[in-house]
Amino acid sequence: MPSPTLSGELHLRRLTVDEALHRLDPYLDAAFMDGHTTVRIVHGKGSGALREAIWKRLASHPLVKGHRLALPGQGDAGVTVVELEVR
């Protein structure tokens, strides 16, 4: 069961790509270790550059099973839902 101390959501809006990616990997590692199977990455809509960089990193991350945009009304194109591998 996931720990209540680690949020199931990481907010990366208004960060540069480098800043966001620097925070993404440690968060995914901690979420996996904490038992989360799904997390949300909030990157905002903007130009899409941040989402694109995040998706590129997620595609090669060893703990990521899959990812998709959030459903309408749950973040849409401003949020990526990440499914993590199960320990």
One Martini backbone bead per residue (centre of mass of N, CA, C, O) as a GRO file, in nm:
protein
   87
    1MET     BB    1   0.097   0.036   0.023
    2PRO     BB    2   0.092   0.355  -0.001
    3SER     BB    3   0.226   0.630   0.117
    4PRO     BB    4   0.117   0.933   0.266
    5THR     BB    5   0.396   1.101   0.216
    6LEU     BB    6   0.364   1.036  -0.092
    7SER     BB    7   0.271   1.172  -0.358
    8GLY     BB    8   0.072   1.106  -0.661
    9GLU     BB    9   0.203   1.400  -0.733
   10LEU     BB   10   0.382   1.598  -0.981
   11HIS     BB   11   0.499   1.931  -0.993
   12LEU     BB   12   0.628   2.111  -1.310
   13ARG     BB   13   0.540   2.378  -1.340
   14ARG     BB   14   0.750   2.642  -1.444
   15LEU     BB   15   0.975   2.467  -1.552
   16THR     BB   16   1.237   2.355  -1.673
   17VAL     BB   17   1.347   2.086  -1.823
   18ASP     BB   18   1.588   2.035  -1.636
   19GLU     BB   19   1.436   2.063  -1.367
   20ALA     BB   20   1.222   1.846  -1.418
   21LEU     BB   21   1.412   1.601  -1.472
   22HIS     BB   22   1.558   1.621  -1.194
   23ARG     BB   23   1.275   1.539  -1.041
   24LEU     BB   24   1.159   1.282  -1.177
   25ASP     BB   25   1.339   1.036  -1.107
   26PRO     BB   26   1.323   1.045  -0.793
   27TYR     BB   27   1.016   1.021  -0.784
   28LEU     BB   28   0.983   0.747  -0.926
   29ASP     BB   29   1.154   0.589  -0.728
   30ALA     BB   30   0.987   0.657  -0.471
   31ALA     BB   31   0.713   0.552  -0.572
   32PHE     BB   32   0.800   0.263  -0.611
   33MET     BB   33   0.908   0.211  -0.318
   34ASP     BB   34   0.611   0.298  -0.199
   35GLY     BB   35   0.387   0.140  -0.404
   36HIS     BB   36   0.323   0.274  -0.655
   37THR     BB   37   0.138   0.236  -0.974
   38THR     BB   38   0.029   0.540  -0.987
   39VAL     BB   39   0.096   0.859  -1.145
   40ARG     BB   40   0.115   1.221  -1.153
   41ILE     BB   41   0.210   1.460  -1.408
   42VAL     BB   42   0.245   1.809  -1.378
   43HIS     BB   43   0.303   2.031  -1.677
   44GLY     BB   44   0.110   2.137  -1.855
   45LYS     BB   45   0.059   2.287  -2.165
   46GLY     BB   46   0.153   2.504  -2.338
   47SER     BB   47   0.386   2.413  -2.587
   48GLY     BB   48   0.490   2.097  -2.500
   49ALA     BB   49   0.795   2.064  -2.420
   50LEU     BB   50   0.773   1.931  -2.142
   51ARG     BB   51   0.608   1.686  -2.219
   52GLU     BB   52   0.804   1.575  -2.430
   53ALA     BB   53   1.044   1.530  -2.233
   54ILE     BB   54   0.896   1.346  -2.039
   55TRP     BB   55   0.814   1.125  -2.243
   56LYS     BB   56   1.100   1.049  -2.322
   57ARG     BB   57   1.185   0.957  -2.040
   58LEU     BB   58   0.958   0.747  -1.987
   59ALA     BB   59   1.027   0.553  -2.232
   60SER     BB   60   1.325   0.479  -2.071
   61HIS     BB   61   1.217   0.398  -1.802
   62PRO     BB   62   1.241   0.112  -1.600
   63LEU     BB   63   0.963   0.178  -1.412
   64VAL     BB   64   0.796   0.216  -1.677
   65LYS     BB   65   0.508   0.084  -1.831
   66GLY     BB   66   0.334   0.361  -1.873
   67HIS     BB   67   0.165   0.631  -2.069
   68ARG     BB   68  -0.069   0.918  -2.036
   69LEU     BB   69  -0.317   1.109  -2.068
   70ALA     BB   70  -0.546   1.260  -1.922
   71LEU     BB   71  -0.855   1.295  -1.868
   72PRO     BB   72  -1.120   1.458  -1.907
   73GLY     BB   73  -1.121   1.667  -1.618
   74GLN     BB   74  -0.805   1.546  -1.515
   75GLY     BB   75  -0.597   1.744  -1.717
   76ASP     BB   76  -0.536   1.635  -1.975
   77ALA     BB   77  -0.258   1.783  -2.138
   78GLY     BB   78  -0.138   1.865  -1.831
   79VAL     BB   79  -0.138   1.542  -1.779
   80THR     BB   80   0.045   1.256  -1.667
   81VAL     BB   81  -0.001   0.914  -1.667
   82VAL     BB   82   0.172   0.673  -1.461
   83GLU     BB   83   0.284   0.344  -1.499
   84LEU     BB   84   0.413   0.120  -1.281
   85GLU     BB   85   0.591  -0.109  -1.181
   86VAL     BB   86   0.587  -0.407  -1.009
   87ARG     BB   87   0.737  -0.545  -0.715
   0.00000   0.00000   0.00000
